[in-house]
Amino acid sequence: MADLGGLPPLKPEYFARDDESDDALFYAQPRLVTHIDDGAIRALEAFYGDLLPRGGRILDLMSSWVSHLPAELAPAFVAGLGMNRVELEQNPLLDERVVQDLNRDTTLPWPDAHFDAAVCTVSVQYLVRPVEVFAEVRRVLVPGGVFAVAYSNRCFPTKAVAAWRALDDRDHAALIALYLAHAGGFEEPVAYQLRPGGPGSDPLYCVVARRGGAAGMT
């Protein structure tokens, strides 16, 4: 990718993976398990409860059988986009389910300004075209809509991109911020440490940015 406006470039080799086989094959088997521990799940639900708009329309990007949205949010609508239909069908919070490989097709199947908020939970490390995906998230958010990208230190290492595997937790936040900057149209992101981790405990972080611009911007 070219250097945009003085931003550090995102080179193709940053997105190489040890396993470059078809992602659809890797995700064909449902994984009805959680990918962070119970304490991290509680911390994330509390954070989302404070951050996300109550009664809003929410996009759960790279979704699974759980969305980590607390009941008190009472969202008007939740759409989940993920790789495995069985997992999505097991998620009771979803009003709409879309099976799509964002590494093949980054275009989101919703109109402009369709959602009040979007979350991407412990999955950003698998995106090989994150800038294009983030630009699409910006498009489908209302102006001022929030985008939250949560991550821990767990992953499927063979499917995580090289840049992610090379960095530590703090630098992962900087990498996500760089994705947002290249995508354009987001306000300055803020990184949060939700849980420090420790022996036998998962750390948890979240990078949050809001869509900027006036109504009608795409």
KOLFILO-646265 format. One line per field, with one value per residue (C-alpha): residue in one letter; x, y, z. Coordinates in Angstrom, 2 decimals, padded with zeros to 5 digits. Last residue first. Layout:
// residues N
resn	c(A;...)
xx	c(X;...)
yy	c(Y;...)
zz	c(Z;...)
END
This chain:
// residues 218
resn	c(T;M;G;A;A;G;G;R;R;A;V;V;C;Y;L;P;D;S;G;P;G;G;P;R;L;Q;Y;A;V;P;E;E;F;G;G;A;H;A;L;Y;L;A;I;L;A;A;H;D;R;D;D;L;A;R;W;A;A;V;A;K;T;P;F;C;R;N;S;Y;A;V;A;F;V;G;G;P;V;L;V;R;R;V;E;A;F;V;E;V;P;R;V;L;Y;Q;V;S;V;T;C;V;A;A;D;F;H;A;D;P;W;P;L;T;T;D;R;N;L;D;Q;V;V;R;E;D;L;L;P;N;Q;E;L;E;V;R;N;M;G;L;G;A;V;F;A;P;A;L;E;A;P;L;H;S;V;W;S;S;M;L;D;L;I;R;G;G;R;P;L;L;D;G;Y;F;A;E;L;A;R;I;A;G;D;D;I;H;T;V;L;R;P;Q;A;Y;F;L;A;D;D;S;E;D;D;R;A;F;Y;E;P;K;L;P;P;L;G;G;L;D;A;M)
xx	c(-019.07;-020.14;-023.91;-024.09;-020.96;-017.51;-015.99;-016.59;-015.63;-012.60;-012.01;-009.03;-009.72;-007.43;-007.67;-005.12;-005.98;-005.35;-003.35;-000.65;-001.43;-003.77;-003.90;-007.62;-009.43;-006.40;-007.90;-006.65;-008.17;-008.57;-008.41;-011.53;-012.23;-012.62;-009.53;-008.82;-005.08;-005.60;-007.79;-005.22;-002.54;-004.63;-004.92;-001.12;-000.63;-002.94;-001.01;002.13;000.97;000.16;003.47;004.32;005.76;002.71;000.45;002.68;002.91;-000.84;-002.67;-003.84;-001.00;-001.08;-004.73;-005.01;-004.73;-002.99;-006.17;-008.05;-011.00;-011.68;-014.48;-016.02;-018.33;-020.80;-020.19;-021.49;-023.57;-021.56;-021.83;-019.10;-016.68;-016.98;-016.23;-013.09;-012.13;-012.48;-010.35;-007.68;-007.77;-006.96;-005.23;-007.54;-006.77;-005.40;-008.68;-010.44;-010.59;-013.86;-014.69;-017.45;-019.59;-021.84;-024.81;-025.30;-026.78;-024.86;-024.30;-026.10;-025.31;-023.59;-020.05;-017.45;-014.17;-014.56;-011.81;-010.19;-013.59;-014.88;-018.65;-021.52;-024.13;-026.58;-029.29;-031.20;-028.30;-028.48;-029.28;-025.91;-026.23;-027.12;-023.90;-021.81;-023.58;-023.08;-019.32;-017.21;-018.75;-020.93;-023.41;-026.15;-027.71;-030.90;-032.76;-030.08;-031.18;-027.86;-028.82;-028.38;-024.61;-023.04;-020.28;-021.33;-021.43;-021.84;-019.36;-018.88;-016.18;-017.94;-020.78;-022.67;-024.94;-028.16;-028.88;-031.21;-028.48;-025.44;-022.13;-019.40;-020.59;-022.14;-019.27;-016.86;-018.95;-019.24;-015.49;-014.64;-017.01;-015.51;-011.98;-012.86;-014.42;-011.37;-010.93;-011.58;-014.96;-015.98;-018.55;-015.95;-017.87;-015.78;-015.62;-013.38;-010.08;-011.62;-013.25;-009.89;-008.48;-004.83;-002.30;-001.18;001.99;000.46;001.60;-000.03;003.05;004.63;002.21;003.66;001.57;003.21;003.92;001.53;002.90;-000.36;-000.88;002.15;001.17;000.00)
yy	c(008.26;011.66;012.22;013.58;015.48;014.10;011.86;008.21;007.51;005.60;003.05;000.73;-001.97;-003.99;-007.22;-009.29;-012.95;-014.54;-017.63;-015.55;-011.92;-009.95;-006.19;-005.86;-003.11;-001.32;001.36;002.87;006.08;006.78;010.25;010.81;008.50;009.48;007.76;004.08;004.76;006.42;003.58;000.95;003.01;003.12;-000.68;-000.92;001.46;-000.67;-003.80;-001.95;-002.05;-005.76;-006.77;-006.86;-009.41;-011.67;-008.77;-007.64;-011.20;-011.67;-014.11;-017.33;-019.61;-018.01;-018.79;-016.03;-015.10;-011.97;-009.93;-007.69;-005.31;-003.05;-000.57;001.60;004.39;006.33;010.08;010.28;007.12;003.99;001.98;003.97;003.94;000.15;000.00;002.06;-000.32;-003.30;-001.64;-000.76;-004.24;-006.15;-009.27;-009.37;-012.16;-009.97;-008.04;-011.02;-010.52;-008.55;-006.23;-003.87;-001.46;001.39;003.48;001.43;002.07;005.22;004.02;000.91;-002.63;-005.60;-004.80;-004.80;-006.42;-009.54;-012.16;-011.43;-010.33;-013.88;-013.57;-015.36;-012.75;-013.09;-010.56;-010.12;-011.44;-011.62;-015.34;-016.41;-020.11;-019.27;-017.28;-020.23;-022.58;-020.14;-019.92;-017.07;-014.04;-010.99;-010.31;-007.71;-006.41;-004.33;-002.18;-002.82;-003.47;-002.16;-003.51;-007.08;-006.73;-007.21;-009.86;-011.02;-014.79;-017.53;-015.83;-012.40;-011.06;-007.69;-007.26;-004.32;-002.46;-000.49;001.43;001.01;002.00;003.50;001.65;002.73;001.98;-001.40;-002.21;-001.74;-003.86;-006.62;-006.47;-006.75;-009.69;-011.49;-010.81;-012.36;-015.38;-016.12;-015.09;-017.11;-018.53;-021.90;-023.02;-023.53;-024.60;-026.48;-024.65;-021.92;-023.27;-024.38;-020.99;-019.38;-020.88;-021.79;-019.07;-020.64;-018.98;-015.62;-012.61;-009.31;-007.27;-008.54;-006.37;-003.19;-000.81;002.56;004.95;007.88;010.96;011.75;008.23;005.99;003.50;000.00)
zz	c(002.90;004.26;004.19;007.69;008.62;009.24;011.86;012.62;016.18;017.40;020.14;020.66;023.23;025.47;027.45;029.35;029.87;033.27;034.22;035.86;035.10;032.90;032.91;032.19;030.33;028.96;026.78;023.52;022.15;018.45;016.89;014.81;011.91;008.24;006.94;006.34;006.62;010.00;011.23;010.22;011.96;015.15;014.95;014.69;017.62;019.76;018.74;019.85;023.45;023.28;021.72;018.02;015.58;015.55;014.60;011.76;010.43;010.10;012.38;010.70;011.84;015.27;016.08;018.64;022.30;023.57;023.92;021.54;021.31;018.33;019.10;016.37;017.53;015.42;015.34;011.80;011.28;010.64;007.39;005.62;008.56;008.75;005.03;005.53;008.35;006.00;003.32;005.88;007.39;004.22;005.63;008.65;011.12;013.93;014.07;015.67;019.45;019.23;016.34;017.40;015.42;016.54;015.43;012.28;008.80;007.85;004.28;003.14;004.27;002.63;003.79;001.03;002.14;000.01;000.10;003.48;004.74;004.36;004.62;006.38;007.27;010.15;011.01;014.27;016.31;020.09;020.24;018.74;017.87;014.25;013.98;015.13;012.72;009.85;010.27;008.90;010.56;010.14;012.92;012.73;015.94;016.00;018.52;021.12;024.71;026.06;029.50;028.28;027.94;024.48;024.46;020.97;021.45;018.80;016.47;014.94;012.67;012.89;015.36;013.87;016.28;015.86;019.02;021.99;024.37;022.71;023.17;025.56;029.11;028.30;025.94;028.84;031.21;028.61;028.02;031.69;032.15;029.16;030.42;033.76;032.08;029.93;026.30;023.14;024.13;022.71;020.17;017.46;014.35;011.77;008.43;009.85;008.54;005.25;004.66;005.37;002.17;002.75;003.52;006.78;008.06;007.32;005.31;006.15;007.02;003.80;001.83;003.35;005.40;004.86;007.73;007.33;005.54;003.74;002.47;001.94;-000.73;000.00)
END
